[in-house]
Amino acid sequence: MSQHDHHEDEEEYGKSKSQLKREMHALQDIGKRMLELSNDQLDTLPISETLRAAIEESRRIRQNEAKRRHLQYIGKVIRQEDDPDALKLAIDAFDAGSEEHTRRHHLAERWRDRMISEGDSVVGEFFSYCPDADLQHLRNLARNARKDVEKQKNTGQSRKLFRYLRECIDDAEATN
């Protein structure tokens, strides 16, 4: 037994067998949810190549018992990831009903409303929040959305601005 294995045993010493089983099932649940994600969503997650390969392999397995065993393996791999809790949070953000999804949605709405009502100074503020945003594109979207509001028209510019803000927020928070 290596020193690393011994250290892990010490950390888990004191946990009941039931507790360890519950934790393993929770990791398998994360694995199940990852199997349901699209490849684009999977690409945004901070996962190792080992875990990605395990997920891709599991998608090819058709037999129920083999699928169940492979899900146990995925749970084991997730346990070895850098931050399983951050991984769970990132997956939660994809669920439309999740608190994280709702929080980001409202955040993008507030930024959009401020950009429309307050102008370009807010675009600069947003850029300091999401430095990877395309500043010129963002200014154009905000200007077009403002024109729609001024002319009391709805050509979808406000929605385009919202979508781009949401994308920037998701990207910025996925890397944090």
N, C-alpha and C positions, 0 to 999 in steps of 0.2 A: 504494500500500500504506500503510495507516494505521500509526501508531506502535505501536498495540496488536498488530496483525498481525505487525509486525516483531519485537516482543518475544516473541511466541509462537514465531516461527521460531527465534529465538536459543535459547529454552528447549529446543526440540526438536533443535537442531543438535547433532550428536554422536550422536544415536540413529540406529541403522541403519534402513533401510527395513523390514526384517523386524520389528524391535522396534516400530516405529510400527504396523505391520500387526497384530501380536499385541495391542497395546493397544486398537486399534480393534475387533478381534474380541471382546476381553473386554468392552468397552462394549456391543457388540451382544448379547452373552450376557446382560448385565444387562437390556437391553431385552426380550429374549425372555422372561426370567423375569417381567418386569413385565406382559407381555401375559397371562400365566397367572394373575395375581392377580385377586381379586374387586374390585369397585368399593370395597367397605368397606376392604379392605386397601390399595388404592391411595390412598384418602383419608388414610391415616395416614402416608404417605410425604412427606418434605419435598421436593416437586418443583414446578417452575415450571408455569404454565398452558400454556406452549408444549409442554412434554414431555407433560403430561396429554392435550392435544389430539392430539398425534402418536400416543399410545398408543390413544386412542379411534378415531382414523382408521384405524390399522393393524388394529384388530379388525374393521373393515368390509371390508377388502381380502380378496378370495378368490383372485385369480390369483397363482400362485406367484412368478413373476418380479417382479411389482409388490410383493408382500409382502417379498421379499428386498431390493429397493431401498429400500423404506420402512424396513426394519430398519436399513439403513445410515444413513438419515436420523436415526432414533431414537438410534443410537450417537453421531452427531455432536451431537445436542441434549444427550445425557447428558454429553458431554465439556464442554459449556458450563455445566452445573449447578454450584452453589456447591461441593458436596462429593460427587463420585461415589463415594468410598470409604465415606462415611457411608450413602449410598443403598444400596450393596451390602450393608452390614452390616444395614440395616433389612430388606432383602429376605431375607437369610439367616435372620433371626429368624422368618420365616414358614415356613421349611422345618422340618418336624417332626424331621428327623434332624440338624439343625445344632447346632453347639456352643452357639451363642447361645440357641437354643430350649431346649436341655437346661439351660443355666445358669439361665435365668429360671424354668424349671419347678422346679428344685431350690431356688431362692431362695424361691419361693412356698410350697413344701412346708415349708421351715424356718420361715418366718413363721407358717404355719398351725399347725404343731406347737407352736411357742412360745406362740401365742395361746391354744391349748387348755390347755397345761400351766401357763403362768405368769400368765394372766389379762389384765386391762385395761391394766396398765402397758405391756405389749408393744404394745397397740393404739396407744397414744400414741407409742411409738417408731416404729412403722410409719408413723404419720401424719407424722412429721418426715422420713421417707424418701420418702413419696408424699403431699405436702400437698394434692393435688387429690382424695384419697379422701373418700368420704362417711363421716365419723367415726361418726355415729349408726348408720348401716347396718352399718358394720364391727363396731361393738360388739355389735349384735344378732346378726349372723352368728356372731361368736366365742362369745357366750353360748349360742346354740342348739347349736353344735358341742360346747361343753363339757358341756352337759346330756346330749347323746347319749352322750358318752364315760362320764360318771358313771353313767348308767342302762344302760350297755352295750347301747345300741340303735344301729341304723344307719338313720336316716331321711334320709340324704343331706345333712345340715347341714354336715358336714366338707367335702364336695365343693363345696357352694355357697360356703363360705368360701374354699376354694382357688381356685375360678374367679374370684371377685371380687378376690382378692389378685393373681392372675395378670394380670387386666385392668388393675389399678392399676399394677403393675410395668411392663407393656408400655407403658401411656400415659406414665408418668413417664420411662421410658428412651427413648421415641420423641422426646420433646421435648428431651432432653439432647444 
